[in-house]
Amino acid sequence: MAELIAKSPCDGLLPVTVGGMSLTEEHPGAMWAVAPFSGEDKALSQALQAAHGMAFPAANRATGKAGSRAVWFGRGMALLIGPEPGAKLAEHAALTDQSDAWAVVKLEGQGAEDVLARLVPVDLRAAVFKRGHTVRSELKHMMASVTRTGPQAFQIMVFRSMAKTLVHDLKTAMEAVAARG
């Protein structure tokens, strides 16, 4: 019988450092899609607050903090990242385990905004895209979730199958930004 070895989506691809920027893989733990049942939005938000100390996020926002975060993931859906969902959440929402479905990376450092400006057709400058803001958008030619987690830091998620492409595209843009400085 073959021995299977679990590997992270970016195994062997990261970390990458270019200039003052770094790209690292994050290992967020559990990841659960949370979709409120009809009319249960408020009750779900209260249950999420009681169980995990954060409200259900508004559109294009994230709540919580590193290690325990809820990220808006589209109309009527959030991604709970970090903890296993509290039992009461199932009374108010459909819960789907997404733990192995996503590649999660962190881009940080001076120039991170410039890197993403080359790949994402959304204004991610700090003046308009503040900490806790999130967007589902294209990143070059793949769909991604981009969340600002600090002044020069972003959490980026794509489907696990796109991990190698994500790292390639981000590294190429990092090199271009560093070369002009």
KOLMI-662977 format. One line per 2 residues: number of its first residue (from 1); for each residue x, y, z of C-alpha. Coordinates in pm, 1 decimal. Layout:
NUM	X/Y/Z | ... $
//
This chain:
1	0.0/0.0/0.0 | 128.5/345.9/-87.8 $
3	220.1/583.4/191.1 | 50.1/918.5/136.4 $
5	214.7/1229.9/273.3 | 7.1/1540.8/329.5 $
7	162.0/1852.3/178.6 | 57.0/2213.1/202.5 $
9	-51.9/2383.2/-122.0 | 270.2/2587.9/-146.8 $
11	507.0/2314.1/-32.2 | 846.8/2374.9/-188.1 $
13	737.6/2706.3/-343.0 | 765.7/2944.6/-48.2 $
15	900.5/3149.6/121.4 | 1016.9/3406.1/-134.5 $
17	1186.3/3734.8/-49.9 | 1244.1/4005.2/-311.9 $
19	1372.5/4347.7/-211.6 | 1189.0/4446.0/105.7 $
21	891.1/4222.2/30.5 | 819.5/3869.8/144.4 $
23	572.1/3607.4/33.8 | 502.7/3330.0/283.8 $
25	251.3/3051.1/313.2 | -0.2/3071.3/594.1 $
27	-137.2/2763.7/764.5 | -473.9/2892.8/890.5 $
29	-606.3/2567.0/1032.9 | -977.0/2505.9/988.3 $
31	-1160.3/2692.8/712.4 | -1539.4/2675.7/699.6 $
33	-1784.7/2834.7/455.8 | -2068.0/2984.4/660.9 $
35	-2390.6/3066.4/473.2 | -2679.4/3198.6/684.5 $
37	-3020.4/3041.0/641.4 | -3294.9/3276.1/519.2 $
39	-3379.8/3531.2/789.6 | -3103.3/3407.2/1021.7 $
41	-2840.5/3675.7/957.3 | -2876.1/3854.2/1290.6 $
43	-2901.6/3532.2/1494.3 | -2596.5/3391.5/1314.5 $
45	-2395.3/3705.4/1383.9 | -2488.2/3681.4/1753.4 $
47	-2394.3/3310.8/1764.1 | -2063.8/3384.6/1590.8 $
49	-1996.3/3662.6/1841.3 | -2074.6/3433.9/2136.7 $
51	-1870.3/3140.5/2004.1 | -1572.4/3319.7/1848.0 $
53	-1576.1/3685.5/1954.7 | -1652.8/3829.5/1612.2 $
55	-1960.1/3933.2/1416.5 | -2058.1/3800.0/1075.0 $
57	-1870.8/4030.2/833.8 | -2041.9/4292.8/621.9 $
59	-1978.4/4289.2/246.8 | -1609.6/4343.9/163.0 $
61	-1502.9/4325.5/527.7 | -1330.2/4083.6/762.4 $
63	-1385.4/4053.0/1136.7 | -1173.5/3896.8/1409.2 $
65	-795.4/3880.1/1399.3 | -510.1/3651.5/1293.7 $
67	-583.0/3298.3/1406.6 | -957.4/3357.1/1428.1 $
69	-1108.2/3554.8/1143.0 | -1432.1/3568.3/943.5 $
71	-1384.2/3694.6/587.8 | -1668.6/3803.1/357.9 $
73	-1664.2/3554.9/73.4 | -1950.1/3665.9/-148.2 $
75	-2319.3/3740.2/-118.9 | -2456.6/3566.1/189.8 $
77	-2132.6/3384.1/269.9 | -1827.6/3417.5/489.0 $
79	-1522.6/3202.0/544.2 | -1447.6/3124.8/909.5 $
81	-1070.6/3084.4/930.5 | -891.8/2933.2/1228.8 $
83	-1135.7/2780.7/1473.2 | -1375.3/2493.3/1423.8 $
85	-1725.8/2646.5/1411.6 | -1916.4/2651.8/1739.3 $
87	-2207.2/2404.5/1753.3 | -2469.9/2682.3/1770.1 $
89	-2367.9/2814.1/1428.2 | -2526.4/2510.1/1259.8 $
91	-2866.7/2624.4/1390.8 | -2842.2/2943.4/1182.9 $
93	-2624.5/2858.3/882.2 | -2506.9/2593.2/642.5 $
95	-2147.0/2500.3/726.1 | -1907.8/2346.2/474.7 $
97	-1551.0/2241.3/553.1 | -1311.2/2413.9/311.2 $
99	-989.2/2340.4/501.9 | -804.7/2166.3/219.3 $
101	-949.1/2370.5/-66.3 | -744.7/2691.5/-48.2 $
103	-387.0/2808.7/-81.6 | -331.7/3094.1/164.0 $
105	-31.5/3327.2/138.4 | 79.6/3648.2/302.2 $
107	238.2/3926.2/97.2 | 402.8/4195.2/305.0 $
109	658.8/4470.4/295.5 | 724.4/4801.8/127.8 $
111	587.1/4769.4/-225.4 | 318.7/4507.1/-155.3 $
113	46.9/4745.8/-279.3 | 245.3/4805.3/-599.6 $
115	276.9/4430.7/-657.0 | -97.6/4382.6/-625.6 $
117	-166.4/4689.9/-841.7 | -6.1/4496.4/-1129.7 $
119	-233.1/4194.4/-1078.7 | -566.1/4299.7/-924.5 $
121	-812.3/4536.7/-1099.6 | -918.5/4692.6/-766.4 $
123	-776.7/4996.3/-586.7 | -596.0/4842.2/-286.4 $
125	-419.9/5159.8/-170.8 | -436.0/5210.5/206.9 $
127	-638.5/5531.2/165.9 | -938.0/5334.6/32.1 $
129	-865.8/4970.2/120.7 | -803.4/4975.4/493.1 $
131	-712.1/4699.9/737.7 | -1003.1/4456.3/758.5 $
133	-1120.3/4529.7/403.5 | -1150.0/4230.8/172.9 $
135	-1240.8/4170.3/-189.3 | -1312.9/3874.5/-413.7 $
137	-1155.1/3966.0/-745.6 | -937.6/3852.0/-1027.1 $
139	-567.3/3822.2/-957.2 | -411.7/3822.7/-1302.8 $
141	-625.9/3541.0/-1450.6 | -756.0/3354.6/-1144.9 $
143	-1016.9/3432.9/-883.5 | -880.7/3528.2/-542.3 $
145	-972.5/3668.0/-204.5 | -750.7/3958.2/-94.6 $
147	-769.5/4094.1/261.4 | -559.3/4374.7/406.2 $
149	-421.1/4250.1/738.6 | -174.8/4530.8/812.5 $
151	-30.7/4857.3/677.8 | 178.4/4671.4/416.4 $
153	36.1/4318.7/454.5 | -223.3/4120.4/260.9 $
155	-368.9/3772.3/296.3 | -434.4/3621.1/-46.0 $
157	-632.9/3302.3/-108.5 | -684.4/3107.0/-430.0 $
159	-802.2/2755.2/-503.6 | -541.3/2504.0/-394.9 $
161	-492.6/2388.2/-754.6 | -372.7/2739.9/-846.4 $
163	-99.1/2765.5/-578.8 | 195.5/2733.2/-817.5 $
165	47.6/2989.9/-1056.6 | -21.7/3229.1/-767.8 $
167	335.6/3210.2/-641.2 | 474.7/3253.6/-993.9 $
169	257.9/3556.9/-1069.6 | 327.1/3724.8/-733.8 $
171	703.2/3656.8/-753.1 | 720.3/3796.8/-1108.6 $
173	536.7/4113.4/-998.1 | 758.0/4141.5/-686.9 $
175	1068.8/4127.2/-907.4 | 928.9/4394.0/-1139.3 $
177	847.0/4627.7/-850.0 | 1188.7/4573.1/-687.8 $
179	1366.8/4634.5/-1021.1 | 1217.3/4979.1/-1064.1 $
181	1320.3/5088.9/-711.1 $
//
